[in-house]
Structure formats: C-alpha cells, structure tokens
Amino acid sequence: MKRHDVKWPRGEWLACTFRVAYEAFHVSGRFKKDSKIQVNQASLSHVEYGGRVGIWRLMEIFDRNDVKASINLNGLAIEMWPESVKAL
C-alpha cells in the first residue's frame, strides 16, 4: 500500500480538536464517589469555576489564537450562565 503525504493548509504541521464540556449540576456531578454524601461539594465547586471563570478564559485563549472550538452545553449551564452562552 502506498503511503500518501498529508499536507495541512498553510503548511501547518499539526491539527488539533478542542471540545469543551460546559456543564452544571444541581446536587451531584461526576466527582461524587460516596452515596452517603448528599451534596457533592467537589462537583459543585468544579462547575462554579467553569461557569464563572473557566469558560471566559477559554474563550479568550481561543479568540486570541484564532482557534475554532466546539462547546457542548447542558440545559442547566445555559440557564445558569446565559451571558457566556450569548458570548459563545
């Protein structure tokens, strides 16, 4: 089988895919390990950072470097942070 040389636009050497999961949770979340814990503070803290700070930092980095990214949101994130959703 013949190997073909791959050439990216403008002579670039690397292609990357950026996908961001922008999510919010009411009580649980992905860091909940113990079923005895009613409120999962680790997940809620993680989400608060993402919605209040992290997404804005990512948007600034992507804009500054002319990077296209896909942002996957859940419905609660859209309700909690509509300003960032509009900016996206």
C-alpha positions in Angstrom: 0.0 0.0 0.0 1.4 3.4 -1.0 1.7 6.0 1.8 0.4 9.5 0.9 1.9 12.6 2.3 -0.6 14.7 4.2 -0.4 18.4 3.7 -2.2 20.8 6.0 -3.4 24.3 4.9 -0.7 27.0 5.0 2.0 24.4 5.6 0.9 23.7 9.2 2.4 20.7 10.9 -0.3 19.9 13.4 -4.1 19.6 13.6 -5.9 19.6 17.0 -9.5 19.2 18.0 -10.8 21.1 21.0 -14.0 20.0 22.6 -15.2 21.6 25.9 -17.9 20.1 28.1 -19.6 23.0 29.7 -21.9 21.5 32.3 -23.8 22.4 35.5 -25.2 20.1 38.2 -27.8 20.6 41.0 -26.5 18.3 43.7 -24.4 15.6 42.2 -21.9 15.5 39.4 -19.0 13.4 38.2 -16.9 13.6 41.3 -19.4 12.1 43.7 -17.9 8.8 45.0 -19.8 8.2 48.2 -23.6 7.7 48.1 -23.8 8.8 51.8 -22.8 12.4 50.7 -26.0 14.3 50.0 -24.4 17.3 48.3 -21.3 16.8 46.2 -19.2 19.9 47.0 -16.3 18.9 44.7 -18.5 18.8 41.6 -20.4 21.9 42.5 -17.1 23.8 43.1 -15.8 22.5 39.8 -18.9 23.6 38.0 -18.9 27.1 39.6 -15.3 27.7 38.4 -16.2 26.5 34.9 -19.2 28.7 34.5 -17.9 31.9 36.3 -14.3 31.9 35.2 -13.1 28.9 33.2 -15.3 29.4 30.1 -14.4 33.0 29.8 -10.7 32.2 30.0 -11.1 29.5 27.3 -13.0 31.9 25.0 -10.2 34.5 25.4 -7.5 32.0 24.6 -9.3 30.6 21.6 -10.1 34.1 20.3 -6.5 35.3 20.8 -5.1 32.4 18.9 -7.9 32.3 16.2 -8.9 28.7 17.3 -12.2 27.2 16.5 -13.7 25.0 19.2 -16.9 23.1 19.9 -18.6 23.8 23.2 -21.1 21.2 24.4 -23.5 22.6 27.0 -26.2 21.0 29.1 -29.5 22.8 29.7 -28.7 23.8 33.3 -25.5 25.5 32.2 -27.5 27.5 29.7 -29.9 28.6 32.4 -27.2 29.4 35.0 -24.8 31.4 32.7 -26.8 32.9 29.8 -24.2 35.7 29.4 -21.5 33.3 28.5 -23.8 31.3 26.2 -24.6 34.5 24.3 -20.8 35.2 24.0 -20.2 31.7 22.7 
